Amino acid sequence: MLEVGMKAPAFTLPDKDGNLVSLADFAGKTVALYFYPRDNTPGCTRQACAFAGAYEEFKKIGTVVIGVSKDSQASHQRFAEKYDLPFVLLSDPELTAIQAYGVWQEKKNYGKVSMGVVRSTFVINGEGVIEKVMPKVKPDTNAAEILAYLEKRG
């Protein structure tokens, strides 16, 4: 897992519409980059809807919200339309960014061990440096915690 003070790994991934989006596109802006396991699952839906609900607040403080999972662009498109998600969703089926950020890890579910995305959020400052790392976040409180952190730091 990456740590505070490290340079955020660069990436270029397709969004839900097939447009390539790079972390470098947001130079000079704060980015709330969150990784989640899968579109349309209960926890991921609650997390995405919480970010959507707070989206205007994030915009007011100049923060870009980006969600990343290994789902396809088509899946992201359906997910965004179904829940009216206003922020960027990136598709990472090759696990490029997911592995670069260290969130592809062993997980245990009902005693079964498998590899998967550990729900994690990174705050990246305008210089491209990681300023906050939140591993194993809770889907219901993640957006509010990030917003509170950003408002406190000013």
DSSP file (Angstrom, degrees, kcal/mol; ACC not computed):
  #  RESIDUE AA STRUCTURE BP1 BP2  ACC     N-H-->O    O-->H-N    N-H-->O    O-->H-N    TCO  KAPPA ALPHA  PHI   PSI    X-CA   Y-CA   Z-CA
    1    1 A M              0   0    0      0, 0.0   101,-0.2     0, 0.0   100,-0.1   0.000 360.0 360.0 360.0 142.2    0.0    0.0    0.0
    2    2 A L        -     0   0    0     99,-0.8     2,-0.3     1,-0.1     6,-0.0  -0.303 360.0-139.3 -73.1 161.2    1.2    3.5   -0.8
    3    3 A E    >   -     0   0    0      1,-0.1     3,-1.8    -2,-0.0   127,-0.2  -0.833  26.0 -82.5-125.1 161.1    1.9    5.9    2.0
    4    4 A V  T 3  S+     0   0    0     -2,-0.3   127,-0.2     1,-0.2     3,-0.1  -0.332 114.9  30.3 -57.4 137.2    1.4    9.6    2.7
    5    5 A G  T 3  S+     0   0    0    125,-3.3    -1,-0.2     1,-0.4     2,-0.2   0.220  91.7 120.1  95.5 -13.8    4.1   11.8    1.1
    6    6 A M  S <  S-     0   0    0     -3,-1.8   124,-3.0   124,-0.2    -1,-0.4  -0.515  74.3-102.6 -81.5 151.8    4.7    9.4   -1.8
    7    7 A K  B     -A  129   0A   0    122,-0.2   122,-0.2    -2,-0.2    -1,-0.1  -0.581  42.7-113.8 -69.1 132.0    4.2   10.5   -5.4
    8    8 A A        -     0   0    0    120,-3.0    -1,-0.1    -2,-0.3    93,-0.1  -0.509  34.8-106.8 -69.2 131.3    0.8    9.1   -6.7
    9    9 A P        -     0   0    0      0, 0.0    -1,-0.1     0, 0.0     2,-0.1  -0.359  35.5-121.3 -60.3 134.2    1.4    6.6   -9.4
   10   10 A A        +     0   0    0     13,-0.1     2,-0.3    -2,-0.1    90,-0.0  -0.412  37.8 173.1 -72.7 151.7    0.4    7.9  -12.8
   11   11 A F        -     0   0    0     -2,-0.1    12,-1.8     2,-0.0    13,-0.4  -0.987  26.3-158.0-154.6 156.9   -2.4    6.2  -14.8
   12   12 A T  E     +B   22   0B   0     -2,-0.3    10,-0.2    10,-0.2     8,-0.1  -0.949  28.7 160.7-137.2 117.3   -4.4    6.5  -17.9
   13   13 A L  E     -B   21   0B   0      8,-2.5     8,-3.1    -2,-0.4     2,-0.2  -0.930  40.5-100.7-135.6 155.6   -7.7    4.5  -18.0
   14   14 A P  E     -B   20   0B   0      0, 0.0    77,-2.8     0, 0.0     6,-0.2  -0.554  32.6-141.9 -77.8 142.3  -10.9    4.7  -20.0
   15   15 A D  B >   -C   90   0C   0      4,-2.6     3,-1.9    75,-0.2    75,-0.2  -0.238  42.7 -79.5 -87.6-173.5  -14.0    6.3  -18.4
   16   16 A K  T 3  S+     0   0    0     73,-0.7    61,-0.2     1,-0.3    74,-0.1   0.713 133.2  48.4 -63.0 -20.5  -17.6    5.0  -18.8
   17   17 A D  T 3  S-     0   0    0      2,-0.1    -1,-0.3    59,-0.1     3,-0.1   0.366 121.4-103.7-100.5   3.5  -17.8    6.7  -22.2
   18   18 A G  S <  S+     0   0    0     -3,-1.9     2,-0.3     1,-0.3    -2,-0.1   0.465  74.7 140.1  89.0   1.4  -14.5    5.3  -23.5
   19   19 A N        -     0   0    0      1,-0.1    -4,-2.6    -5,-0.1     2,-0.4  -0.604  56.2-118.8 -77.2 137.5  -12.5    8.6  -23.1
   20   20 A L  E     -B   14   0B   0     -2,-0.3     2,-0.4    -6,-0.2    -1,-0.1  -0.634  31.8-168.8 -78.8 131.3   -9.0    8.1  -21.7
   21   21 A V  E     -B   13   0B   0     -8,-3.1    -8,-2.5    -2,-0.4     2,-0.3  -0.980   1.9-166.1-124.3 130.7   -8.5    9.9  -18.4
   22   22 A S  E >   -B   12   0B   0     -2,-0.4     3,-1.2   -10,-0.2     4,-0.3  -0.854  31.0-127.6-114.2 150.8   -5.1   10.4  -16.8
   23   23 A L  G >  S+     0   0    0    -12,-1.8     3,-2.0    -2,-0.3    -1,-0.1   0.879 111.7  64.6 -58.6 -36.2   -4.3   11.4  -13.3
   24   24 A A  G >  S+     0   0    0    -13,-0.4     3,-1.6     1,-0.3    -1,-0.2   0.727  84.5  74.3 -60.9 -22.3   -2.1   14.2  -14.9
   25   25 A D  G <  S+     0   0    0     -3,-1.2    -1,-0.3     1,-0.3    -2,-0.2   0.735  96.8  49.8 -61.2 -20.8   -5.3   15.7  -16.3
   26   26 A F  G X  S+     0   0    0     -3,-2.0     3,-2.4    -4,-0.3    -1,-0.3   0.102  76.1 149.6-109.4  21.2   -6.1   17.0  -12.8
   27   27 A A  T <  S+     0   0    0     -3,-1.6   100,-0.2     1,-0.3    99,-0.1  -0.289  70.5  26.2 -54.7 136.1   -2.7   18.6  -12.0
   28   28 A G  T 3  S+     0   0    0     98,-2.4     2,-0.3     1,-0.3    98,-0.3   0.312 108.6  93.0  90.0  -8.5   -3.2   21.5   -9.7
   29   29 A K  S <  S-     0   0    0     -3,-2.4     2,-0.3    97,-0.2    -1,-0.3  -0.847  79.4-112.9-116.1 153.9   -6.4   20.0   -8.2
   30   30 A T  E     -d   63   0C   0     32,-1.1    34,-2.8    -2,-0.3     2,-0.5  -0.676  33.8-156.7 -79.9 137.9   -7.1   17.8   -5.2
   31   31 A V  E     -dE  64 124C   0     93,-2.8    93,-2.8    -2,-0.3     2,-0.8  -0.972  15.6-157.6-121.7 128.3   -8.3   14.3   -6.2
   32   32 A A  E     -dE  65 123C   0     32,-3.3    34,-2.6    -2,-0.5     2,-0.7  -0.902  23.1-171.9 -98.9 103.6  -10.3   11.9   -4.1
   33   33 A L  E     -dE  66 122C   0     89,-3.0    89,-2.8    -2,-0.8     2,-0.4  -0.868   3.6-176.2-103.9 114.6   -9.4    8.6   -5.7
   34   34 A Y  E     -dE  67 121C   0     32,-3.1    34,-2.6    -2,-0.7     2,-0.4  -0.934  13.9-155.8-120.0 138.1  -11.4    5.7   -4.5
   35   35 A F  E     +dE  68 120C   0     85,-3.1    85,-1.3    -2,-0.4    34,-0.2  -0.880  17.5 178.8-106.4 135.9  -11.1    2.0   -5.4
   36   36 A Y        -     0   0    0     32,-2.3    34,-0.3    -2,-0.4     3,-0.1  -0.959  32.0-122.8-139.0 155.1  -14.0   -0.3   -5.0
   37   37 A P  S    S-     0   0    0      0, 0.0    33,-0.5     0, 0.0     2,-0.3   0.914  78.2 -11.7 -67.4 -46.8  -14.7   -4.0   -5.7
   38   38 A R    >   -     0   0    0     31,-0.1     3,-1.0    32,-0.1     6,-0.2  -0.975  61.1-107.5-164.1 139.1  -17.7   -4.0   -8.1
   39   39 A D  T 3  S+     0   0    0     -2,-0.3     6,-0.1     1,-0.2    37,-0.1  -0.296  99.3  15.7 -60.8 149.1  -20.5   -2.0   -9.7
   40   40 A N  T 3  S+     0   0    0      1,-0.2    -1,-0.2     2,-0.1     3,-0.0   0.644  88.1 128.3  61.9  19.9  -24.0   -2.6   -8.5
   41   41 A T  S <> S-     0   0    0     -3,-1.0     4,-2.7     1,-0.1     5,-0.3  -0.748  71.8-108.9 -97.5 157.1  -23.1   -4.5   -5.3
   42   42 A P  H  > S+     0   0    0      0, 0.0     4,-2.2     0, 0.0     5,-0.2   0.911 114.6  40.2 -54.7 -51.3  -24.8   -3.3   -2.1
   43   43 A G  H  > S+     0   0    0      1,-0.2     4,-2.4     2,-0.2     5,-0.2   0.917 117.4  48.0 -65.7 -43.3  -21.7   -1.8   -0.5
   44   44 A C  H  > S+     0   0    0      1,-0.2     4,-2.5     2,-0.2    -1,-0.2   0.857 111.4  51.2 -67.3 -34.7  -20.3   -0.3   -3.7
   45   45 A T  H  X S+     0   0    0     -4,-2.7     4,-2.7     2,-0.2    -1,-0.2   0.925 110.7  47.9 -67.1 -44.7  -23.7    1.2   -4.6
   46   46 A R  H  X S+     0   0    0     -4,-2.2     4,-1.9    -5,-0.3    -2,-0.2   0.910 113.5  48.6 -61.8 -41.7  -24.0    2.9   -1.1
   47   47 A Q  H  X S+     0   0    0     -4,-2.4     4,-2.2     2,-0.2    -2,-0.2   0.944 113.1  46.2 -64.0 -48.3  -20.4    4.2   -1.4
   48   48 A A  H  X S+     0   0    0     -4,-2.5     4,-2.5     1,-0.2    -2,-0.2   0.908 112.7  50.2 -61.9 -42.5  -21.0    5.6   -4.9
   49   49 A C  H  X S+     0   0    0     -4,-2.7     4,-2.5     2,-0.2    -1,-0.2   0.845 108.3  53.3 -66.2 -33.1  -24.3    7.2   -3.9
   50   50 A A  H  X S+     0   0    0     -4,-1.9     4,-1.5     2,-0.2    -1,-0.2   0.915 110.7  46.3 -67.1 -42.2  -22.7    8.8   -0.8
   51   51 A F  H  < S+     0   0    0     -4,-2.2     4,-0.4     2,-0.2    -2,-0.2   0.901 113.1  50.4 -64.6 -39.4  -20.0   10.3   -3.1
   52   52 A A  H >< S+     0   0    0     -4,-2.5     3,-1.0     1,-0.2     4,-0.4   0.909 108.6  52.1 -63.7 -41.8  -22.8   11.4   -5.5
   53   53 A G  H 3< S+     0   0    0     -4,-2.5     3,-0.2     1,-0.2    -1,-0.2   0.807 116.8  38.9 -64.1 -30.2  -24.7   13.0   -2.6
   54   54 A A  T >X S+     0   0    0     -4,-1.5     4,-2.3     1,-0.2     3,-0.5   0.347  85.9 107.2 -99.4   4.7  -21.7   15.0   -1.5
   55   55 A Y  H <> S+     0   0    0     -3,-1.0     4,-2.6    -4,-0.4     5,-0.2   0.870  76.0  51.7 -56.0 -44.4  -20.5   15.8   -5.0
   56   56 A E  H 3> S+     0   0    0     -4,-0.4     4,-2.3    -3,-0.2    -1,-0.3   0.877 109.7  51.2 -62.1 -36.5  -21.5   19.5   -5.0
   57   57 A E  H <> S+     0   0    0     -3,-0.5     4,-1.6     2,-0.2    -1,-0.2   0.922 109.7  49.5 -64.9 -44.1  -19.6   19.9   -1.7
   58   58 A F  H  <>S+     0   0    0     -4,-2.3     5,-2.8     1,-0.2     3,-0.2   0.924 111.4  49.7 -60.3 -43.6  -16.5   18.3   -3.2
   59   59 A K  H ><5S+     0   0    0     -4,-2.6     3,-1.9     1,-0.2    -2,-0.2   0.906 105.5  57.3 -61.1 -42.3  -16.8   20.6   -6.2
   60   60 A K  H 3<5S+     0   0    0     -4,-2.3    -1,-0.2     1,-0.3    -2,-0.2   0.851 109.6  44.5 -58.9 -35.6  -17.2   23.7   -4.0
   61   61 A I  T 3<5S-     0   0    0     -4,-1.6    -1,-0.3    -3,-0.2    -2,-0.2   0.245 120.7-108.7 -96.2  14.3  -13.8   22.9   -2.4
   62   62 A G  T < 5 +     0   0    0     -3,-1.9   -32,-1.1     1,-0.2     2,-0.5   0.804  68.5 145.0  71.3  31.8  -12.2   22.1   -5.7
   63   63 A T  E   < -d   30   0C   0     -5,-2.8     2,-0.4    -6,-0.1   -32,-0.2  -0.894  40.2-145.8-109.7 131.6  -11.9   18.4   -5.3
   64   64 A V  E     -d   31   0C   0    -34,-2.8   -32,-3.3    -2,-0.5     2,-0.5  -0.784  12.6-148.1 -91.3 132.4  -12.3   15.9   -8.2
   65   65 A V  E     +d   32   0C   0     -2,-0.4    23,-1.3   -34,-0.2     2,-0.4  -0.898  18.4 178.5-104.1 128.5  -13.9   12.6   -7.3
   66   66 A I  E     -df  33  88C   0    -34,-2.6   -32,-3.1    -2,-0.5     2,-0.4  -0.993  10.9-162.3-131.7 126.7  -12.7    9.5   -9.3
   67   67 A G  E     -df  34  89C   0     21,-2.9    23,-3.2    -2,-0.4     2,-0.4  -0.894   9.9-168.6-106.0 138.3  -14.0    5.9   -8.7
   68   68 A V  E     +df  35  90C   0    -34,-2.6   -32,-2.3    -2,-0.4     2,-0.3  -0.990  16.8 148.8-130.3 132.3  -12.0    3.0  -10.0
   69   69 A S  E     - f   0  91C   0     21,-1.7    23,-2.4    -2,-0.4   -31,-0.1  -0.919  54.5-108.0-145.2 175.0  -12.9   -0.7  -10.3
   70   70 A K  S    S+     0   0    0    -33,-0.5    21,-0.1   -34,-0.3   -32,-0.1   0.378  78.5 120.2 -88.3   6.8  -12.1   -3.5  -12.7
   71   71 A D  S    S-     0   0    0     19,-0.2    21,-0.3     1,-0.1    -2,-0.2  -0.237  70.1 -98.1 -65.3 159.3  -15.6   -3.5  -14.2
   72   72 A S     >  -     0   0    0     19,-0.1     4,-2.3     1,-0.1     5,-0.2  -0.227  28.9-108.8 -72.9 165.4  -16.0   -2.8  -17.9
   73   73 A Q  H  > S+     0   0    0      1,-0.2     4,-2.6     2,-0.2     5,-0.2   0.905 121.4  53.7 -60.1 -41.6  -16.9    0.6  -19.4
   74   74 A A  H  > S+     0   0    0      2,-0.2     4,-2.3     1,-0.2    -1,-0.2   0.901 108.0  49.5 -62.0 -41.1  -20.4   -0.7  -20.2
   75   75 A S  H  > S+     0   0    0      1,-0.2     4,-2.6     2,-0.2    -1,-0.2   0.926 111.6  49.0 -62.8 -44.8  -20.9   -1.8  -16.6
   76   76 A H  H  X S+     0   0    0     -4,-2.3     4,-3.0     1,-0.2     5,-0.2   0.890 109.2  53.3 -60.9 -39.7  -19.7    1.7  -15.4
   77   77 A Q  H  X S+     0   0    0     -4,-2.6     4,-2.3   -61,-0.2    -2,-0.2   0.937 111.9  43.6 -63.0 -46.8  -22.1    3.3  -17.9
   78   78 A R  H  X S+     0   0    0     -4,-2.3     4,-2.8     2,-0.2    -2,-0.2   0.911 115.0  50.3 -63.2 -42.6  -25.1    1.3  -16.6
   79   79 A F  H  X S+     0   0    0     -4,-2.6     4,-1.9     2,-0.2    -2,-0.2   0.926 112.4  46.2 -61.4 -47.6  -24.0    1.9  -12.9
   80   80 A A  H  X>S+     0   0    0     -4,-3.0     5,-2.0     1,-0.2     4,-0.7   0.889 115.9  45.6 -65.1 -40.4  -23.6    5.7  -13.5
   81   81 A E  H ><5S+     0   0    0     -4,-2.3     3,-0.5    -5,-0.2    -2,-0.2   0.924 111.1  52.1 -68.9 -44.0  -27.0    6.0  -15.3
   82   82 A K  H 3<5S+     0   0    0     -4,-2.8    -2,-0.2     1,-0.2    -1,-0.2   0.874 124.1  27.2 -60.6 -39.5  -28.9    3.8  -12.8
   83   83 A Y  H 3<5S-     0   0    0     -4,-1.9    -1,-0.2    -5,-0.2    -2,-0.2   0.288 104.8-119.7-110.5   9.1  -27.7    5.9   -9.8
   84   84 A D  T <<5 -     0   0    0     -4,-0.7    -3,-0.2    -3,-0.5    -4,-0.1   0.937  40.6-173.5  54.2  53.3  -27.1    9.3  -11.5
   85   85 A L      < -     0   0    0     -5,-2.0    -1,-0.2    -6,-0.2     4,-0.1  -0.707  12.9-169.7 -84.7 119.0  -23.4    9.3  -10.6
   86   86 A P        +     0   0    0      0, 0.0    -1,-0.1     0, 0.0     2,-0.1   0.531  57.0  80.3 -88.8  -5.8  -21.9   12.7  -11.6
   87   87 A F  S    S-     0   0    0      1,-0.1     2,-0.3   -23,-0.0   -21,-0.2  -0.430  90.4 -78.7-101.1 174.0  -18.2   11.9  -11.0
   88   88 A V  E     - f   0  66C   0    -23,-1.3   -21,-2.9    -2,-0.1     2,-0.5  -0.517  37.9-167.7 -74.8 129.9  -15.6   10.0  -13.1
   89   89 A L  E     - f   0  67C   0     -2,-0.3   -73,-0.7   -23,-0.2     2,-0.4  -0.987   9.3-159.1-116.5 126.0  -15.7    6.2  -13.1
   90   90 A L  E     -Cf  15  68C   0    -23,-3.2   -21,-1.7    -2,-0.5     2,-0.5  -0.856  10.4-137.6-111.0 142.0  -12.7    4.5  -14.6
   91   91 A S  E     + f   0  69C   0    -77,-2.8   -21,-0.2    -2,-0.4     3,-0.1  -0.836  23.0 172.9 -98.4 125.5  -12.4    1.0  -15.9
   92   92 A D    >   +     0   0    0    -23,-2.4     3,-1.7    -2,-0.5     6,-0.1  -0.474  15.2 152.4-131.3  61.6   -9.3   -1.0  -14.9
   93   93 A P  T 3  S+     0   0    0      0, 0.0    -1,-0.1     0, 0.0   -23,-0.1   0.762  77.8  54.5 -65.6 -23.5   -9.8   -4.6  -16.1
   94   94 A E  T 3  S-     0   0    0     -3,-0.1   -24,-0.1     1,-0.0    -2,-0.0   0.460 108.8-126.4 -87.2  -1.0   -6.0   -5.0  -16.5
   95   95 A L    <>  +     0   0    0     -3,-1.7     4,-2.4   -26,-0.1     5,-0.3   0.737  61.0 144.6  64.3  26.0   -5.5   -3.9  -12.8
   96   96 A T  H  > S+     0   0    0      2,-0.2     4,-1.8     1,-0.2     5,-0.1   0.974  78.0  23.4 -59.5 -61.0   -3.0   -1.3  -13.9
   97   97 A A  H  > S+     0   0    0      2,-0.2     4,-2.4     1,-0.2     6,-0.2   0.874 119.8  61.7 -73.8 -37.6   -3.9    1.4  -11.3
   98   98 A I  H  4>S+     0   0    0      1,-0.2     5,-2.1     2,-0.2     6,-0.6   0.911 112.3  37.0 -56.4 -44.4   -5.4   -1.1   -8.9
   99   99 A Q  H ><5S+     0   0    0     -4,-2.4     3,-1.3     3,-0.2    -1,-0.2   0.878 112.4  58.2 -76.1 -37.2   -2.1   -2.9   -8.5
  100  100 A A  H 3<5S+     0   0    0     -4,-1.8    -2,-0.2    -5,-0.3    -1,-0.2   0.846 109.9  45.3 -60.2 -33.2    0.0    0.4   -8.7
  101  101 A Y  T 3<5S-     0   0    0     -4,-2.4   -99,-0.8    -5,-0.1    -1,-0.3   0.417 112.8-121.6 -92.0   1.6   -2.0    1.6   -5.7
  102  102 A G  T < 5S+     0   0    0     -3,-1.3    -3,-0.2  -101,-0.2    -2,-0.1   0.742  75.8 123.3  72.0  24.3   -1.6   -1.7   -3.8
  103  103 A V      < +     0   0    0     -5,-2.1    15,-2.9    -6,-0.2     2,-1.0   0.450  42.4  94.6-100.1   0.7   -5.3   -2.3   -3.4
  104  104 A W  E     +H  117   0D   0     -6,-0.6     2,-0.3    13,-0.2    13,-0.2  -0.817  62.6 146.1 -89.4 104.1   -5.3   -5.8   -5.1
  105  105 A Q  E     -H  116   0D   0     11,-2.6    11,-2.4    -2,-1.0     2,-0.3  -0.843  55.6 -80.5-138.7 168.3   -5.0   -8.0   -2.1
  106  106 A E  E     -H  115   0D   0     -2,-0.3     2,-0.3     9,-0.2     9,-0.2  -0.551  49.0-170.5 -70.8 134.0   -5.9  -11.3   -0.6
  107  107 A K  E     -H  114   0D   0      7,-3.8     7,-2.6    -2,-0.3     2,-0.5  -0.945  16.0-143.6-127.7 149.6   -9.4  -11.2    0.9
  108  108 A K  E     +H  113   0D   0     -2,-0.3     2,-0.4     5,-0.2     5,-0.2  -0.958  19.4 175.0-113.8 129.1  -11.3  -13.6    3.0
  109  109 A N  E >  S-H  112   0D   0      3,-2.7     3,-1.9    -2,-0.5    -2,-0.0  -0.941  75.1 -22.6-135.9 112.4  -15.1  -14.0    2.5
  110  110 A Y  T 3  S-     0   0    0     -2,-0.4     3,-0.1     1,-0.3    -1,-0.1   0.883 127.3 -51.7  53.8  41.0  -16.9  -16.7    4.5
  111  111 A G  T 3  S+     0   0    0      1,-0.3     2,-0.4     0, 0.0    -1,-0.3   0.311 113.8 119.8  83.2  -9.7  -13.6  -18.5    5.0
  112  112 A K  E <   -H  109   0D   0     -3,-1.9    -3,-2.7     2,-0.0     2,-0.5  -0.765  54.3-146.0 -92.3 132.2  -12.8  -18.5    1.3
  113  113 A V  E     +H  108   0D   0     -2,-0.4     2,-0.3    -5,-0.2    -5,-0.2  -0.838  32.0 147.9-100.3 130.9   -9.6  -16.8    0.3
  114  114 A S  E     -H  107   0D   0     -7,-2.6    -7,-3.8    -2,-0.5     2,-0.3  -0.949  46.1-100.8-149.8 168.7   -9.4  -14.9   -3.0
  115  115 A M  E     +H  106   0D   0     -2,-0.3     2,-0.3    -9,-0.2    -9,-0.2  -0.754  54.8 135.0 -93.9 142.8   -7.8  -11.9   -4.6
  116  116 A G  E     -H  105   0D   0    -11,-2.4   -11,-2.6    -2,-0.3     2,-0.5  -0.982  56.2 -66.3-170.0 176.8   -9.8   -8.7   -5.0
  117  117 A V  E     -H  104   0D   0     -2,-0.3     2,-0.6   -13,-0.2   -13,-0.2  -0.662  40.1-144.2 -80.1 125.3   -9.9   -5.0   -4.6
  118  118 A V        -     0   0    0    -15,-2.9     2,-0.2    -2,-0.5   -83,-0.1  -0.830  31.4-110.1 -88.9 121.3   -9.8   -3.8   -1.0
  119  119 A R        +     0   0    0     -2,-0.6    18,-1.9    18,-0.1    17,-0.3  -0.329  59.2 156.5 -56.7 113.3  -12.0   -0.7   -0.8
  120  120 A S  E     -E   35   0C   0    -85,-1.3   -85,-3.1    -2,-0.2     2,-0.4  -0.974  30.4-152.2-144.4 152.4   -9.5    2.1   -0.3
  121  121 A T  E     -EG  34 134C   0     13,-2.3    13,-2.9    -2,-0.3     2,-0.4  -0.983   5.9-167.0-131.5 141.5   -9.4    5.9   -0.8
  122  122 A F  E     -EG  33 133C   0    -89,-2.8   -89,-3.0    -2,-0.4     2,-0.6  -0.986  11.9-149.5-126.0 135.0   -6.4    8.2   -1.5
  123  123 A V  E     -EG  32 132C   0      9,-2.5     8,-3.1    -2,-0.4     9,-1.3  -0.934  18.6-167.7-102.1 123.8   -6.4   12.0   -1.4
  124  124 A I  E     -EG  31 130C   0    -93,-2.8   -93,-2.8    -2,-0.6     6,-0.2  -0.947  11.6-138.4-115.7 126.4   -3.9   13.3   -3.9
  125  125 A N    >   -     0   0    0      4,-2.8     3,-2.4    -2,-0.5   -96,-0.2  -0.176  34.8 -90.2 -79.6 176.5   -2.9   17.0   -3.7
  126  126 A G  T 3  S+     0   0    0      1,-0.3   -98,-2.4   -98,-0.3   -97,-0.2   0.653 125.7  57.6 -62.3 -17.6   -2.4   19.4   -6.6
  127  127 A E  T 3  S-     0   0    0      2,-0.2    -1,-0.3  -100,-0.2     3,-0.1   0.388 120.4-106.6 -92.8   2.9    1.3   18.4   -6.9
  128  128 A G  S <  S+     0   0    0     -3,-2.4  -120,-3.0     1,-0.3     2,-0.4   0.723  76.2 135.3  81.6  21.0    0.4   14.8   -7.4
  129  129 A V  B     -A    7   0A   0   -122,-0.2    -4,-2.8    -4,-0.1     2,-0.4  -0.855  60.5-115.9-106.1 138.4    1.5   13.7   -3.9
  130  130 A I  E     +G  124   0C   0   -124,-3.0  -125,-3.3    -2,-0.4    -6,-0.2  -0.578  35.9 171.5 -71.8 122.8   -0.6   11.4   -1.7
  131  131 A E  E     +     0   0C   0     -8,-3.1     2,-0.3    -2,-0.4    -7,-0.2   0.580  65.2  24.1-110.4 -13.7   -1.7   13.3    1.4
  132  132 A K  E     -G  123   0C   0     -9,-1.3    -9,-2.5  -129,-0.1     2,-0.4  -0.963  58.8-166.2-152.2 136.8   -4.1   10.8    2.9
  133  133 A V  E     -G  122   0C   0     -2,-0.3   -11,-0.2   -11,-0.2  -129,-0.1  -0.988   4.6-177.4-122.3 127.4   -4.5    7.1    2.7
  134  134 A M  E     -G  121   0C   0    -13,-2.9   -13,-2.3    -2,-0.4     3,-0.5  -0.839  10.2-171.2-126.1  93.9   -7.6    5.3    3.9
  135  135 A P        +     0   0    0      0, 0.0   -15,-0.2     0, 0.0   -16,-0.1  -0.533  67.0  10.3 -83.4 152.4   -7.4    1.5    3.5
  136  136 A K  S    S-     0   0    0    -17,-0.3   -16,-0.2    -2,-0.2   -17,-0.1   0.906  86.4-174.0  51.1  52.3  -10.4   -0.8    4.1
  137  137 A V        -     0   0    0    -18,-1.9   -18,-0.1    -3,-0.5    -1,-0.1  -0.319  27.1-111.9 -75.8 159.7  -12.9    2.1    4.3
  138  138 A K    >>  -     0   0    0      1,-0.1     4,-1.7    -2,-0.0     3,-0.7  -0.789  20.0-137.6 -90.0 131.8  -16.6    1.6    5.2
  139  139 A P  T 34 S+     0   0    0      0, 0.0     4,-0.4     0, 0.0   -89,-0.2   0.828  99.2  52.0 -61.3 -32.4  -18.9    2.3    2.2
  140  140 A D  T 34 S+     0   0    0      1,-0.2     4,-0.2     2,-0.1    -3,-0.0   0.763 121.0  28.4 -78.2 -24.2  -21.4    4.3    4.2
  141  141 A T  T <> S+     0   0    0     -3,-0.7     4,-2.5     2,-0.1     5,-0.2   0.525  92.5  93.4-114.2  -8.4  -19.0    6.8    5.8
  142  142 A N  H  X S+     0   0    0     -4,-1.7     4,-2.4     1,-0.2     5,-0.2   0.911  87.7  45.8 -57.0 -51.3  -16.1    7.1    3.3
  143  143 A A  H  > S+     0   0    0     -4,-0.4     4,-2.5     1,-0.2    -1,-0.2   0.918 115.0  47.9 -60.5 -44.6  -17.4   10.1    1.4
  144  144 A A  H  > S+     0   0    0      1,-0.2     4,-2.6     2,-0.2    -1,-0.2   0.884 111.3  51.1 -65.1 -38.4  -18.2   12.0    4.6
  145  145 A E  H  X S+     0   0    0     -4,-2.5     4,-2.3     2,-0.2    -1,-0.2   0.914 111.9  46.4 -65.3 -42.3  -14.8   11.2    6.1
  146  146 A I  H  X S+     0   0    0     -4,-2.4     4,-2.6    -5,-0.2    -2,-0.2   0.924 113.6  48.9 -65.2 -44.4  -13.0   12.4    3.0
  147  147 A L  H  X S+     0   0    0     -4,-2.5     4,-2.6    -5,-0.2     5,-0.2   0.925 111.3  49.3 -61.7 -45.1  -15.1   15.6    2.9
  148  148 A A  H  X S+     0   0    0     -4,-2.6     4,-2.1     1,-0.2    -1,-0.2   0.909 111.7  49.7 -61.0 -42.9  -14.5   16.3    6.6
  149  149 A Y  H  X S+     0   0    0     -4,-2.3     4,-2.1     1,-0.2    -2,-0.2   0.940 112.9  46.2 -60.6 -47.8  -10.8   15.8    6.2
  150  150 A L  H  X S+     0   0    0     -4,-2.6     4,-1.1     1,-0.2    -2,-0.2   0.876 112.9  48.8 -65.9 -38.3  -10.7   18.1    3.2
  151  151 A E  H  < S+     0   0    0     -4,-2.6    -1,-0.2    -5,-0.2    -2,-0.2   0.870 111.3  50.8 -69.1 -35.5  -12.8   20.8    4.9
  152  152 A K  H  < S+     0   0    0     -4,-2.1    -2,-0.2    -5,-0.2    -1,-0.2   0.884 108.4  50.5 -68.9 -38.6  -10.6   20.7    8.0
  153  153 A R  H  <        0   0    0     -4,-2.1    -1,-0.2    -5,-0.2    -2,-0.2   0.737 360.0 360.0 -74.5 -19.8   -7.4   21.0    6.1
  154  154 A G     <        0   0    0     -4,-1.1    -3,-0.1    -5,-0.2    -1,-0.1   0.445 360.0 360.0  77.4 360.0   -8.8   24.1    4.3
